[in-house]
Amino acid sequence: MFFVVRLPFPWPPSRAELLCRGEASGQPFELVALMDGRLSFTSLPTKPFISQPIDINSSKPRYVIISIAWGPSTSVSLRVSKQKLLEYSNGVARCLLPPPNPVTDGISIDDPNAVAACQKWIQNRKSKFGSPKTTPSSDRRLKTTDEQADDLRASIDRLRHLQREVLAGHKYLLGTLAGEMRASVYWPKGRDNQRDTNYNPLLLRMASIADLPLPVYSVPNTQPPPTSPTMPPPVLNYEPGAVAPRINRTFGTDEISDLQEVLVSTVLQLGPPPGKTTTS
């Protein structure tokens, strides 16, 4: 099994943090980052594995590829950024990860290719929102562009506030945060450029008014290389941090694309291809 994960930052974490939990070939598993920088892997009936401490060798949040191999009659093999971790014992050295590849800083809205890369979705938004309803019912009036802009600013403020609260541990607000995000960017599957009576996402609607791109960075969605006859395909490929839309360039392979395009990209695949997939 392998997956991409953003390690807790600062590292080591101030409390044990779950990195991944799931099931592979009918066997439940769990990978946890411990407070001293060790990793704990459990999957019954396999013997639990606790690794040597890790030095992430970075002053910034770091993404790594974690690969794990295990079985009922084999020991656990755990690698982080291709570094095989030793099992923890008294006196075992800390594992220093190789330095991350340098990445040129950049903001997606300043990318010179933003308009060209987002052109398809600019046109889709124009088709979906370009001709607003002009005959409201007798007891209502249409909002002005300025009033809609005020709504967007207020939504941004709410999103930032809810994000801070959730990160501070108030996870009961996750549903409220998800609802606010849904009101900004959700549209029904298969209706990319068709009008909807019940869905009028605020951010997409406002971008359509001025034919603006919504440029973000993400890792391109490429097909994995074929597996060898002796190596079975991965049972889990999970890379939310890599595929999730970002304003800041994070990886050297980042490409510019429109927010809407990334939102329909696959971020979770369970089982051998095509498997069961989930989009952003």
C-alpha positions, 0 to 999 in steps of 0.5 A: 500500500502507498499514499501521499500524506502531509505530515503534521507540522510542526514535527513531531506533533504535540499529540498522537495524530492519525495519518491513515486508517482503512482496510486492505485485502480485508485487513484493517490497518492504522498508521499513527504519528507519535509525539516523539516522531515515531510512526506506529502501524497496526493491522491484526493479526500482524505484530504491531510495528513502531518505527525509529524516530523521524527527522523530516529535514524541513522547516515547512510542512512536508508531503511524503510518500509512505509505502507499507508492506505486510502480511500474516506471516511477514514482518512490516516494511515501512518506508517514508520518502524511499527511506526504510524505517527501522523498528524502534529499540533503545539506542536506535538512531533518528532517521533523517529524511532526504531534503525536499526538492526545491520549489519555486514560489508562486501564486496561481492568480499571477501565473501567466498561463491562468487565463488560457488554462481556465478558458474551458471553465470560463466558457462553462460558467458563462453558459451556466450563469451568463444570463441571470433571471430578470423577472423576480416574483412580485415580492422579491428583487434581484440583488445588485452586483455590489450586494452579491460581492458583499455576500462573497466577502462575508462568505470568505470571512465565515470560511476563514473563521470556521477553518480556524475553529476546526483546526483549533479542535472544534470539529463539530463545526465541520458540517457548517464549514462544508455547507458554506463551501457547498454554497460557494462551489457545488453544482450537480454532476453532469450539469457543468454548463446547464442552469439549475433551479436549486444550485447557484454557487456564489463563487462560480456565479461571481467569477462568471460576471467578469469572465474571470478564471479561478486558477489553482495549482495541483499535481496533474492526474496521471495514470500510474505505471503498470505493475510488474507480474510479481508486484500486485497493484496498490490497494489504496492510492490516497493523495488529497494534499496533492490533488486538492486545489491550492493557491500556492505552488507546493510541488515541482510538478504542479500545473495550473488549472481551473478550480472547477476542473480540480473539483471533478478530479479523482482524489481517492481510489480504492482497489485495483484500477478502476476501483471505487473512486471519489472526487474532490 
